[in-house]
Amino acid sequence: MGILNLNDVPPPLNVNDTDNDASDTGKAPAASVNSGTPTSPMFDTTALTDKANAGPVAPMAESATPIEVDEAKTLELKPKIVDQIATVFDPEIPVNIYELGLIYDIGVDATGLAVIQMTLTAPGCPAAITLPAEVQGKVKSIDGVRDARVDLIWEPPWDKDRMTDAAKLQLGIFD
């Protein structure tokens, strides 16, 4: 299995940039799945998969190919995807990763490719390999999902404010 090098993180999703001009060559599209625009940047997690020629890991220079988010397909499959993701638990925290706020975005294209943007509670999280792989496997098992890709992102960084009230209550965090 390839090694996840946490220093090889792609650039953050820039949701504030609304200029998607053709003149912005080299920039990732700025739209989020929830923004209503048809494209969404999704990042590559090839460091989490087996590689035939596992040599030295070079820093990632560019992000994975963005998908054309199909609004109808995403609307149809997102509840099923969320239900599956809610069965994945952080091994150190007895709360599912969806309620922990680790899932940042979910998008599905017209062919059934589901792309999940997620983070971890910390870059050095010991579950950095297992959680994304578990999410990918569970999402791939959903009828209507042809394939799944999980992209680890680090911006914005996770903090306890991303947790649901139910998760905070379960962990005894009272603000």
N, C-alpha and C positions, 0 to 999 in steps of 0.2 A: 504494500500500500504506500502511496506517496506520503510525504511528510507535509503537514500544514505549517507553513512558515508564516507566522502572524505579522511579520514585517512586509509581506507581499500582499498588502490589502489594496484593492482597487479604490479609485477616488470615490468620495461620498456622492450620494444621490443629491442633485441640486434641484430641489423642488421650487425654489424661488425664481429661477431663470425661466421666463416665459417665451424667450426668443428662440424659436427652433428653425431659424433661417438655414437655407442650404449653404450660406456663406460661413456657417459655423462648423466647417469641416473639421473632424477630429474631436468634436465635443459630443458627449452622450446627450441624447434627447432629455429634456428636463422634466417631462411630464411624469407624474405619479399615476398609479393605476386609479386612484380615487379622484383624480382631477378632471376626468371626463374626456381627456384627449386620447387618441388611439394608440400612442406608443408609450412604452415604459422602459427605462433603462434597468436591466437586470445584469448582475455581475457573475463572473465565472468562478466556479469552485473546483476547478480541475485538480487543485492540490489535495482534494479529498478523495480522489479516485485512484485506482491502480493505473500505473503507467507502464507501458511495455519497455521503454528504455529509461529506467529510473536513474538518471544521472544527477549531477548537481542541479539544484533548483535555481532558476534564473528569476529575477524579479519580474512580476507581471507588468507589462507596459500598457496594455489596453484591456478594456472590459470585454465581457462576452457579448455576442451579438444580441442587441435588444430585440424583444419580441413585439409584434403588433398585437396589442391587447384587444381581444374580442369582448366588448362590453357585455353582450348577451350571454356568451359562454361563461364569462367570469361570474356574472350574476347567478347563473344556473349552478355552477360548480362550487362557488366560494363557500356556501354553507356546509357542503359535504367535506370540503377541504378543512375548514375550521373544526368540524366535528372530529376528523381524524387527527388533526394536530393537537386537539385537546386531550388526546389519549397518550401524548408524549410528556413524560415528566423529567424534570431536571433531577439527576440522581442525588444531588446534595440538598435539594429543596423540595418538600412534599407538595408542590403545586405544579399544575401543567404549564407548559411553556407558553401557551396562548394567553392564559391569565397572568403570567409573569410579565407579559409585554415584550416577549422576545421576537414576535412576528411583526415585521414592519409593513409588509405589503404582500399581496397575493394577486397574481395576474394569470390569465389563461388565454392562449391564442386560439385562432379558429381551428387549428389542427388538433387541439387538445393538450398542448404542452403547457403544463402549469409551472410557473416560476414563483418561488417563495423567497422573499427577502427577509432574512432574519439576522439577529445578532446573538451574542452570548452575554451573560452577566458581567464577564470580564474577559479581556483578550487572552489571559492565561488559563481560562476555564479548562479543567481536565476533560470535560465532555465535548471538546471542540471537534472531535472526529465522530463520536457516536451520535450526538443529537442531530446534526444535519443529515446524516445517513439514515437515521430512523425516520425523520420527517419525510425525506425523499421516498423511502420505501412505503410508508403509509399513504402518502398522496398518490403514488403510482398505482396503488391497489384500488383506487376509486373508479367505478364505471364512468366512462366519458373522459377520463384522463389518459392520454396516450403515453405521456412521459412526464417526468417531473425533474425540476432543477432547483436546488437550494443554493442561494447566493448569500454568503456571510458578508455583512456590512458592519461597519464600526461607527458610522456617523449617521444620526446623532448617537452618542454613547448611551447605553442603557443606564437607567437609574430607577429607583423605586417608584417614582411618579408614573412610570409606564404600566405599573401593575393595576389590575382591576381592584375595586373595593373588596370583592370577595377574597382575592388572593391576600390582600393586606390584612384582612380580618383573620384569615386562616393562619397567617404567620405572626399575628399579634402586633402588627405595625399600625399604630394609631397616630394620625397626624393632627 
